Amino acid sequence: MRDAITGLIGRYDQLGRYFDRDAVDRIAAYFSESQLRLAAVELINREAAEIVREASQRLWQADPELLLPGGNAYTTRRWAACLRDMDYFLRYASYALVADDSTILNERVLNGLDDTYKSLGVPTGPTVRSIALMADVLCEQLLDAGVANLDQLNAVVRPPFEHLCRGLADNNVRAR
């Protein structure tokens, strides 16, 4: 699995160049954000079930039709699959968060997911909303804990979630 540092080293190695000011600044930024990344991942590790629960509650409240007959989370089996998938997305977002490389989500999650969801008849609209809601819950908890300010959270914590949302929305934007 790649991360921001190995990706940077790989690019400069391929070019046969020493690190320039931009590379050094990128490395410094990565390390200056490391405390926030680790705090976010520790919170995810400790509160994953609560983050998924809260985000799913917000999703069901905003779109209760998902839980009704004909809705994509109707039946206990489908509802449990939704929660399982949310947990899956949260876990992989945490990997990308630590690595500071959202492109790892392409290989690990997004490639092939569209075909899988299409074959199962799973719409991505509610999935995208649930991922965005998990980012909201995580950022709210970090903000409440005084770990970082809103700008830092938007710059460091949200990008993996946004990458997942864009990747899923680009492939299939059905609402339900």
N, C-alpha and C positions, 0 to 999 in steps of 0.2 A: 504494500500500500504506500502511496506517495504522501508526502507532506510538503509544506511550503519550502522548507530548507532543502530537502533532497531534490525537489523540482528545480529550484534556483541553481543549485550546484550542477545538476545535470545540464541545464541550458548553457551555463558558462563553460563547462567541460567540453560540450559539443563544439562550442565556438573557439575553444582553446584560448580563453581569455582569463585574466585575473579579475577578481571582483572589482567593479567600479563603484562610484559613490551610490548609484541607484541600488545596487545589490547590497551594499553595506547598510543602507537605510532600510531596505526591506527586511533584512535580518534583524536589525535593531527594533523595528516595529513589531515583528513576530514575537520577539522576546519580551517587549514591553507589554504586549497583550496577553502574555502567557498566564498571569495570575487570574485574569478574567476568564480565560478559556477553561482553566482548571476549576475555578469556582463554579462555572456553568455546568461542567461535566460532573463534578461532585454532586451538585444539586440534582441533576438528571439521574444519577446513580441512586441517590437517596430517595428521590421523590417521583420516579418514573410513573408508578401506578397512579399517583395523585395528579400528575400533569396530564396523563391520558384521560383520567376520569373527569377532571375539570374541563378539559377541551371538548370531550365528547358531550358533556352536559350542555355546554354552550352551543354546540352544533345541533343537538336535538331540540333545544329551546328555540333556536333560530329557524329550524326546519323540521318541525315535528312529523311532517309527512313521511320522513325517512323511516320512522318507527311503525307506521301504519301499514295495513295490508297493501301490497303493491310497492311499498317503499323498499329501498335497498338494504335497510337494516332490520327489516321485518323478519321475524322468527329469531329465536334464541341463537341458532347456529350462525345466521348472518350477522347479528349484532355482535356476537363474540368474535367473528372474523374481522369485523370493523375495528374492534378494540385491539385485536392482535396486530393488525396492519398498522394501526396508529403507533403501537409500541415499537414495531419494526422500524418505522420511519424515524421515530425519536432516537432509537439506538444508532441508526446509521448517521443521522444528523450530528450526534455527539462525536462520532468518529471524525467526520469532516470538520467539526468545530475544533477539535484538538489539532488536527493536521493543518488547519487553515487552508484547506484545498477542497472546495466543493465539487471539483470535477471527479473526485473519486466516487461520487454518488452516481455518476453516469454508468460506470462499469458495475458497481455493486448493487444498484437499485433500479435506475431508470431504463437501462438497455433491456428490452424484452418485457418490461412491466406492462407497457401499453398492449402488447399482444395478449399477455396473460389476462389482463383486465377485460379486454374486448371478448376473449373467448369465454370468460365467465359472466359476461354481461354486467361488469362492475363499472359504474360511471366514475369519472375522475373528479367531477365538480365538487361533490361533498368531501372527497379525499383531500383535494387541494385546500378546501376550507378547514378541514380538521388539522392539517399540517400548519397552516397559518395560525390557527387557534392555539396549538401547542407552543408555537414560538411566542405568542402573546402571554400565555400563562407562565412560561419560563422567564421571560423578560420581566413580567410583573413581580415574580418571586425574587428575582435578583435585585430588582429596584427596591423592593420592600426591605431586603436584607442589607441595603446600602453598599452592595458590591461595586456598582458602577452607576453612571448616569445614563440617561436615555440615549444620548448620542453615541456613547461607547457601546451600549447594548445593540443599537441599530447597526453599528459598523462591524461589530465582532460576532455577536451571537446570532443575529437574524440571517446572515448570508446562506448558511447551509439549508435552512428551511425555505428561504426564497428560491434557492436553486431547485429544490425538490418541487416546489409549487410551479415554477416556470416549466420544468421538464414535463410534469404531468399535464399541465394546462396546454402546452404546445401540441401535445399528442391527441388529446381528447377533451373537448370542452363541454360535453353533454352535462346538463344540470343535474340529472338523476339517472 
